Amino acid sequence: MQNPYLPREAEIVERIEEAPTIFTLRLRFTDPAAQSAYGYAPGQFNMIYLYGIGEVAISIVSDPEQKDTLDHTIRAVGRVTRALNRLRRGDRIGVRGPYGRGWPLLAAQGRDVALITGGLGCAPLVSVIRYIAARRERFRRLLIMQGVKHSADLIWREQYERWQRLPDTDVLLAADVAGSGWRWHHGPVTALFDRADIDPARTIAFLCGPEPMMLAAIHQLGQRGVADGDIWLSMERNMHCGIGHCGHCMIGAPFVCRNGPVFPFPELKALLGMRGF
């Protein structure tokens, strides 16, 4: 059994520049047996370890049936992620995981799926979009709502346009600050609810992004009759260990790394947005 404290070595087989400070590392374990045995669910994360620098929790954005490689999209904002940004193809890093609870995709089959994201926190839902796109017949309508602070922050533009062409799929994009050439909504992502067709009896909603945005989206969903139990959230906290030992990522009693990062809204309803949690 793999020691949860020890990373497995992975090689960078491709580096993709998504934006000036955002990049994707495509990895492959150097041990073919480890690569073959590795499995995960959309919404889970890995602890990415850079020798001599440190470790950071990063969402997995590839499809779980993409067995040959493993994708992580990273924003260079801290010591470890800035060091990861300097790596190139052929460099090697450590990977621990996968950890946490993923999205309830079995429960979503046969239903309308609303994916609502804000800021640059869209990575935990990219794997869901890719999962549904590859299995489109299992799901009803797909609604993708993505908001960013500035239009220049939007990554995966070509993919959003490709996703818009999927059957029974609506893509709604918003930017608080719209630069030249921005042809989508100018304003907060929650304003897009006025353009969204949501059937509360059929809809399951997955949310990811800043907590104030998620609270506003939950309010909009509730106004439209979506039940609390049909709303799921991906939470972000400072995760140091990934296995529920250090306590840095606790929200009340639950650990984000072990009990999340995906939670049903009722589990966090009393704590979400509360200062100190």
C-alpha positions in Angstrom: 0.0 0.0 0.0 1.3 3.5 -0.9 2.6 5.4 2.1 0.3 8.5 2.4 3.3 10.6 3.5 5.5 9.8 0.6 5.1 11.4 -2.9 5.5 9.4 -6.0 7.8 10.7 -8.7 6.2 12.2 -11.8 7.7 13.7 -14.9 6.4 16.8 -16.6 5.6 15.6 -20.2 4.0 18.9 -21.3 3.7 22.5 -20.0 0.8 24.6 -21.2 0.8 28.4 -20.8 -2.9 29.3 -20.0 -2.3 33.0 -19.0 0.6 35.1 -17.8 0.5 33.6 -14.3 -1.6 30.4 -15.0 -0.2 27.2 -16.4 -1.0 23.6 -16.7 1.4 20.8 -15.9 0.7 17.5 -17.7 2.3 14.7 -15.6 3.1 11.0 -15.9 4.4 8.9 -13.1 7.8 7.6 -13.8 6.7 4.1 -12.5 4.4 2.6 -15.2 2.7 0.5 -12.6 1.8 3.6 -10.5 0.5 5.3 -13.6 -1.6 2.3 -14.5 -3.0 1.9 -11.0 -3.7 5.6 -10.4 -7.4 6.6 -10.3 -9.4 9.6 -9.1 -12.8 11.3 -9.2 -13.5 14.8 -10.6 -13.2 17.2 -7.8 -10.4 15.5 -5.9 -6.9 17.0 -5.6 -3.3 16.0 -5.3 -0.5 17.4 -3.1 2.2 18.5 -5.5 5.7 18.4 -4.0 8.7 20.2 -5.4 11.9 18.9 -3.9 13.6 21.4 -1.6 10.8 23.9 -1.9 7.6 22.6 -0.5 4.1 21.2 -1.2 0.8 22.6 -2.4 -2.7 21.2 -3.0 -3.8 21.4 -6.6 -7.0 20.3 -8.3 -6.9 17.6 -11.0 -8.5 19.0 -14.2 -8.1 16.0 -16.5 -10.8 13.3 -17.3 -10.4 10.3 -15.0 -10.4 8.0 -18.0 -7.3 9.9 -19.4 -5.0 7.1 -18.1 -1.8 8.1 -19.8 -1.3 11.5 -18.2 -2.6 13.7 -15.3 -3.3 17.5 -15.7 -3.1 20.2 -13.0 -3.8 23.8 -13.7 -1.8 26.1 -11.3 -1.7 29.9 -10.6 1.7 31.2 -9.7 0.8 33.1 -6.5 3.0 31.7 -3.7 6.5 30.3 -3.1 5.8 26.8 -4.3 3.6 27.7 -7.2 6.0 30.3 -8.5 8.8 27.6 -8.3 6.5 25.2 -10.2 6.0 27.9 -12.8 9.7 27.7 -13.6 9.7 24.0 -14.4 9.8 22.7 -18.0 9.2 19.5 -19.8 11.3 16.7 -18.5 11.6 18.1 -14.9 10.4 15.8 -12.1 8.2 16.5 -9.1 6.4 14.5 -6.4 2.7 13.7 -6.3 0.7 12.5 -3.3 -3.0 11.6 -3.6 -5.7 11.7 -4.8 -7.4 13.1 -1.7 -10.8 14.2 -0.7 -14.4 13.8 -1.8 -15.3 14.5 -5.4 -18.4 15.7 -7.2 -21.6 13.5 -7.0 -21.6 12.7 -10.7 -23.6 9.5 -10.3 -26.4 11.5 -8.6 -26.2 14.0 -11.4 -26.9 11.5 -14.2 -30.3 12.0 -15.8 -30.5 15.6 -14.4 -29.8 19.1 -15.5 -26.4 20.1 -14.3 -25.6 23.8 -13.4 -21.9 24.6 -13.0 -21.3 28.1 -11.4 -17.8 29.4 -10.9 -16.2 32.7 -10.0 -12.8 34.1 -10.1 -9.9 31.8 -11.1 -11.3 29.0 -9.0 -12.9 27.2 -12.0 -10.3 24.4 -12.1 -12.2 22.1 -9.7 -15.1 22.1 -12.2 -13.2 21.8 -15.5 -12.8 18.1 -14.8 -16.6 17.9 -14.5 -17.2 19.7 -17.8 -14.7 17.3 -19.5 -16.4 14.3 -17.8 -19.9 15.3 -18.9 -18.7 16.3 -22.4 -17.2 12.8 -22.9 -20.4 11.2 -21.6 -23.0 13.7 -22.8 -25.8 11.1 -23.2 -25.9 10.4 -19.5 -26.9 13.9 -18.5 -29.7 16.4 -19.4 -29.1 20.1 -19.9 -25.7 21.5 -19.0 -25.4 25.1 -17.8 -21.9 26.6 -17.4 -21.7 30.0 -15.7 -18.2 31.5 -15.3 -17.3 34.9 -13.9 -14.0 36.6 -13.6 -12.8 39.9 -12.1 -11.2 41.1 -15.3 -11.9 39.8 -18.8 -8.2 39.1 -19.2 -8.4 36.6 -16.4 -10.6 34.2 -18.4 -8.6 31.1 -19.4 -9.7 28.2 -21.6 -11.5 30.6 -24.0 -11.3 28.2 -26.9 -12.6 25.4 -24.7 -15.6 27.5 -23.6 -16.5 28.1 -27.2 -16.2 24.4 -27.9 -18.3 23.5 -24.9 -21.0 25.9 -26.1 -21.3 23.7 -29.2 -22.1 20.6 -27.1 -25.8 19.4 -27.3 -28.2 21.0 -24.8 -25.4 23.2 -23.4 -25.5 26.9 -22.4 -22.3 28.8 -21.6 -22.7 32.2 -19.9 -19.6 34.3 -19.2 -19.2 37.5 -17.2 -16.4 39.9 -16.2 -16.6 42.6 -13.5 -14.2 44.6 -15.6 -14.5 44.2 -19.4 -11.6 44.9 -21.6 -11.7 45.6 -25.3 -13.2 42.9 -27.4 -15.2 41.3 -24.5 -18.5 40.2 -26.0 -20.1 38.6 -23.0 -21.8 40.0 -19.9 -20.2 43.0 -18.1 -20.9 42.5 -14.4 -21.0 39.9 -11.6 -21.5 36.2 -12.5 -24.7 36.1 -10.3 -26.3 38.6 -12.8 -26.3 35.7 -15.3 -29.1 34.0 -13.4 -31.5 36.3 -15.2 -30.4 34.7 -18.5 -30.3 31.1 -17.2 -33.2 28.6 -17.7 -33.3 26.6 -14.5 -35.8 23.8 -13.8 -35.6 23.3 -10.0 -37.1 19.8 -10.1 -34.4 18.6 -12.4 -31.3 20.7 -11.5 -28.3 19.8 -9.4 -25.8 22.7 -9.0 -22.0 22.6 -8.5 -20.4 25.8 -7.2 -16.8 26.8 -6.9 -15.1 30.2 -6.2 -15.0 32.9 -3.5 -17.4 32.3 -0.7 -19.3 35.6 -1.1 -19.9 34.6 -4.7 -21.1 31.2 -3.8 -23.4 32.6 -1.1 -24.9 35.0 -3.7 -25.4 32.1 -6.1 -27.0 29.9 -3.4 -29.5 32.7 -2.8 -30.3 32.9 -6.5 -30.7 29.2 -6.8 -33.0 29.1 -3.7 -35.1 31.9 -5.2 -35.6 29.7 -8.2 -36.6 26.7 -6.1 -33.5 24.6 -6.2 -33.3 22.5 -2.9 -30.4 23.0 -0.5 -29.6 19.3 -0.9 -29.1 19.7 -4.7 -26.4 22.4 -4.2 -22.7 21.2 -3.9 -19.7 23.4 -3.1 -16.0 23.0 -3.6 -14.2 24.7 -0.7 -10.7 26.2 -0.5 -8.6 26.3 2.6 -4.9 26.2 3.4 -4.1 22.5 3.2 -0.7 21.4 4.5 -1.0 17.7 4.8 -4.0 16.5 2.7 -4.9 13.7 5.1 -6.6 15.5 8.0 -3.7 15.6 10.4 -2.5 19.2 10.6 -5.9 20.9 11.1 -5.1 23.9 9.0 -8.1 23.3 6.6 -10.9 22.8 9.2 -14.3 24.5 8.7 -15.8 23.9 12.1 -15.4 20.2 12.7 -15.0 19.0 9.0 -11.6 18.9 7.3 -11.6 20.3 3.8 -8.9 17.8 2.7 -10.6 14.7 4.1 -14.4 15.5 4.3 -14.3 17.8 1.2 -13.2 19.6 -0.8 -16.7 19.0 -2.2 -19.5 19.4 0.3 -23.3 19.3 0.1 -24.5 22.8 1.1 -26.5 21.5 4.1 -23.3 20.3 5.7 -21.8 23.8 5.7 -25.0 26.0 5.8 -24.5 27.1 9.4 -20.8 28.0 8.8 -20.5 29.3 5.3 -19.6 32.9 5.3 -19.1 33.0 9.1 -16.1 35.0 10.1 -13.4 32.7 11.6 -14.5 29.6 9.8 
